[in-house]
Amino acid sequence: MLMQVGGAVPTTELELIAVSSFATKIVLGVLVVFSAVSWFLIFAKLWQFRRIRRASDAFFDATEHATRLEDARAAVDQLPASPFTRLFAEGINFFAEIRPGGLAKAPVEGGTLTPTQLEALRMVLDTQVDAEHDQLGRYIPWLATFGSVSPLIGLLGTVLGVMDAFIGISVGGSGNISAVAPGVAEALVTTVAGLAVAIPAVIAYNIFTARQNFVAAELEGFGRELIVTLAREGRL
């Protein structure tokens, strides 16, 4: 049952939390931990995607100004590591393995790839794209977990609080609104806390998932463009 400090009825959320039951404090403590982890992940992923956006701008700027593949390779080698540079390096290195001398300024004539080798090159690029997609999505599912679980935990605290309030009413023998309201108000605090944790987590999850898919689509597009460039320069 909600206890009153000095006989005064709590009138603010902080007062309700201060005089709440032990079970309510436990539920609120769990939600505080979820909120702290959620906001840490939100800021960490914001920083990660912002860094990737800058890296992708630098990468595409470098490759757009390169007239031939060897020029693009030299420019990319000067850039910091990013999903785009790793995809470029993976494709170029695999191509160099299956067609030695194919990256020379004057490619060896008659050294075209077989359909099987070309398909293997596509598979290597697709595998790298999938790996980068998974890396970008690391820890993002936790935001979905917090977004779905936090309201349920808040509801659990509310149910426990209402049960405690009714038990106190039955013991005290008073059923008027003044006796019921403080206990119900305390119980609703955990519901509010659960929603406060869930709402930003769900919003961030949707934003980051969309951003993750957008970067993966850019990588897929560049992989296809790389194959087209190799073909245009007579290296396939």
Phi, psi and omega per residue, in radians:
M1 nan 2.452 3.132
L2 -1.066 2.216 3.135
M3 -1.714 2.453 -3.135
Q4 -1.750 2.366 -3.137
V5 -1.494 2.103 3.114
G6 1.115 0.368 3.126
G7 1.388 -0.012 -3.113
A8 -1.542 2.484 3.099
V9 -1.424 2.243 3.137
P10 -1.104 2.392 -3.078
T11 -2.072 -0.117 3.123
T12 -2.206 2.893 3.140
E13 -1.087 -0.690 -3.130
L14 -1.141 -0.679 3.098
E15 -1.156 -0.671 3.086
L16 -1.072 -0.739 3.120
I17 -1.155 -0.706 -3.092
A18 -1.096 -0.634 -3.071
V19 -1.808 0.194 -3.093
S20 -1.258 2.917 -3.128
S21 -1.282 2.945 -3.129
F22 -1.110 -0.709 -3.138
A23 -1.099 -0.708 3.122
T24 -1.128 -0.715 3.123
K25 -1.117 -0.648 3.101
I26 -1.107 -0.813 3.135
V27 -1.080 -0.776 3.125
L28 -1.117 -0.631 3.098
G29 -1.097 -0.749 3.101
V30 -1.086 -0.746 -3.135
L31 -1.169 -0.590 3.090
V32 -1.130 -0.721 3.099
V33 -1.108 -0.793 3.108
F34 -1.036 -0.750 -3.132
S35 -1.112 -0.754 -3.128
A36 -1.098 -0.796 3.126
V37 -1.139 -0.712 -3.132
S38 -1.067 -0.826 -3.124
W39 -1.200 -0.574 3.057
F40 -1.086 -0.787 3.122
L41 -1.138 -0.665 3.139
I42 -1.072 -0.856 -3.132
F43 -1.189 -0.631 3.125
A44 -1.135 -0.763 3.138
K45 -1.247 -0.599 3.054
L46 -1.044 -0.775 3.127
W47 -1.141 -0.714 -3.133
Q48 -1.104 -0.840 -3.107
F49 -1.221 -0.565 3.062
R50 -1.146 -0.701 3.113
R51 -1.152 -0.689 3.114
I52 -1.170 -0.627 3.109
R53 -1.110 -0.745 3.094
R54 -1.137 -0.703 -3.141
A55 -1.144 -0.692 3.137
S56 -1.181 -0.661 3.093
D57 -1.083 -0.765 3.123
A58 -1.150 -0.668 -3.121
F59 -1.142 -0.878 -3.109
F60 -1.194 -0.547 3.070
D61 -1.141 -0.706 -3.137
A62 -1.196 -0.724 -3.089
T63 -1.331 -0.533 3.133
E64 -1.194 -0.520 -3.127
H65 -1.526 -0.060 3.121
A66 -1.579 2.256 -3.100
T67 -1.484 -0.466 3.130
R68 -2.333 2.908 -3.033
L69 -1.085 -0.709 -3.123
E70 -1.156 -0.548 3.067
D71 -1.192 -0.727 3.101
A72 -1.109 -0.679 3.137
R73 -1.118 -0.742 3.128
A74 -1.133 -0.667 3.141
A75 -1.229 -0.710 -3.130
V76 -1.165 -0.585 3.125
D77 -1.089 -0.375 -3.140
Q78 -1.522 -0.131 -3.090
L79 -1.589 2.663 3.053
P80 -1.179 2.767 -3.103
A81 -1.100 2.431 3.115
S82 -2.750 2.970 3.085
P83 -0.988 -0.566 -3.104
F84 -1.287 -0.750 3.114
T85 -1.183 -0.621 3.116
R86 -1.188 -0.676 3.091
L87 -1.135 -0.768 3.120
F88 -1.054 -0.821 -3.116
A89 -1.133 -0.693 -3.132
E90 -1.113 -0.761 -3.141
G91 -1.176 -0.774 -3.120
I92 -1.155 -0.740 -3.113
N93 -1.144 -0.707 3.128
F94 -1.173 -0.701 3.105
F95 -1.073 -0.702 3.132
A96 -1.144 -0.511 3.136
E97 -1.301 -0.723 -3.067
I98 -1.504 -0.291 3.067
R99 -2.400 1.417 3.132
P100 -1.004 2.340 -3.130
G101 1.479 -0.046 -3.093
G102 -1.263 -0.295 -3.140
L103 -1.667 0.056 3.112
A104 -1.184 2.763 -3.138
K105 -1.066 -0.532 3.064
A106 -2.056 1.552 -3.074
P107 -0.979 2.584 3.138
V108 -1.160 2.244 -3.127
E109 -1.244 2.582 3.072
G110 1.317 0.208 -3.109
G111 -1.860 0.656 -3.105
T112 -1.178 2.713 3.130
L113 -1.355 2.567 3.020
T114 -1.329 2.811 3.090
P115 -0.959 -0.622 3.132
T116 -1.167 -0.741 3.122
Q117 -1.157 -0.676 3.115
L118 -1.131 -0.716 3.097
E119 -1.145 -0.629 3.090
A120 -1.136 -0.661 3.095
L121 -1.104 -0.749 3.095
R122 -1.086 -0.701 -3.140
M123 -1.137 -0.676 3.103
V124 -1.093 -0.776 3.119
L125 -1.134 -0.743 3.129
D126 -1.125 -0.665 3.117
T127 -1.122 -0.700 3.116
Q128 -1.173 -0.677 3.087
V129 -1.076 -0.763 3.121
D130 -1.093 -0.702 3.127
A131 -1.122 -0.723 3.113
E132 -1.187 -0.653 3.095
H133 -1.062 -0.776 3.123
D134 -1.144 -0.679 3.131
Q135 -1.138 -0.710 3.112
L136 -1.124 -0.577 -3.107
G137 -1.505 0.107 -3.111
R138 -1.103 2.271 3.130
Y139 1.294 -0.195 3.122
I140 -1.071 -0.694 3.107
P141 -1.010 -0.424 3.098
W142 -1.090 -0.599 3.115
L143 -1.130 -0.688 3.078
A144 -1.127 -0.664 3.115
T145 -1.107 -0.836 3.115
F146 -1.094 -0.663 -3.122
G147 -1.159 -0.543 -3.116
S148 -1.612 -0.542 -3.058
V149 -1.505 -0.619 -3.049
S150 -1.013 -0.783 3.092
P151 -1.076 -0.599 3.122
L152 -1.188 -0.699 3.087
I153 -1.151 -0.696 3.070
G154 -1.082 -0.699 3.098
L155 -1.137 -0.652 3.076
L156 -1.044 -0.783 3.100
G157 -1.097 -0.641 3.115
T158 -1.137 -0.779 3.125
V159 -1.078 -0.777 3.115
L160 -1.087 -0.704 3.138
G161 -1.143 -0.727 3.115
V162 -1.144 -0.734 3.085
M163 -1.030 -0.778 -3.138
D164 -1.109 -0.677 -3.137
A165 -1.148 -0.743 -3.141
F166 -1.196 -0.611 3.072
I167 -1.109 -0.742 3.120
G168 -1.120 -0.644 3.121
I169 -1.148 -0.748 -3.130
S170 -1.151 -0.635 3.124
V171 -1.241 -0.743 -3.104
G172 -1.361 -0.348 3.116
G173 1.318 0.321 -3.136
S174 -2.084 2.238 -3.105
G175 -2.129 0.296 3.131
N176 -1.350 2.945 -3.048
I177 -1.095 -0.556 3.137
S178 -1.145 -0.538 3.135
A179 -1.448 -0.558 -3.069
V180 -1.451 -0.685 -2.995
A181 -1.005 -0.831 -3.118
P182 -1.038 -0.712 -3.136
G183 -1.157 -0.715 3.111
V184 -1.170 -0.709 3.118
A185 -1.068 -0.730 3.099
E186 -1.082 -0.733 -3.108
A187 -1.110 -0.608 -3.099
L188 -1.311 -0.280 3.130
V189 -1.038 -0.714 -3.106
T190 -1.206 -0.571 3.074
T191 -1.118 -0.783 3.100
V192 -1.066 -0.761 -3.140
A193 -1.106 -0.702 3.117
G194 -1.097 -0.729 3.106
L195 -1.189 -0.627 3.128
A196 -1.121 -0.555 3.084
V197 -1.357 -0.707 -3.000
A198 -1.275 -0.713 -3.006
I199 -1.056 -0.939 3.120
P200 -1.145 -0.547 3.137
A201 -1.142 -0.751 -3.141
V202 -1.179 -0.744 3.116
I203 -1.057 -0.818 -3.134
A204 -1.114 -0.696 3.131
Y205 -1.039 -0.814 -3.138
N206 -1.124 -0.712 3.136
I207 -1.141 -0.809 -3.088
F208 -1.212 -0.618 3.096
T209 -1.125 -0.737 3.096
A210 -1.119 -0.706 3.134
R211 -1.165 -0.689 3.101
Q212 -1.056 -0.806 3.128
N213 -1.160 -0.611 3.127
F214 -1.135 -0.786 3.116
V215 -1.120 -0.718 3.116
A216 -1.086 -0.666 3.097
A217 -1.144 -0.685 3.074
E218 -1.079 -0.719 3.124
L219 -1.131 -0.748 3.103
E220 -1.072 -0.739 3.120
G221 -1.097 -0.707 3.128
F222 -1.194 -0.629 3.097
G223 -1.040 -0.749 3.092
R224 -1.164 -0.681 3.123
E225 -1.132 -0.609 3.112
L226 -1.108 -0.745 3.112
I227 -1.128 -0.708 3.105
V228 -1.091 -0.713 3.123
T229 -1.121 -0.744 3.104
L230 -1.063 -0.701 3.139
A231 -1.219 -0.719 -3.110
R232 -1.126 -0.582 -3.138
E233 -1.544 0.134 3.081
G234 1.285 0.441 -3.115
R235 -1.679 -0.147 3.069
L236 -1.753 nan nan
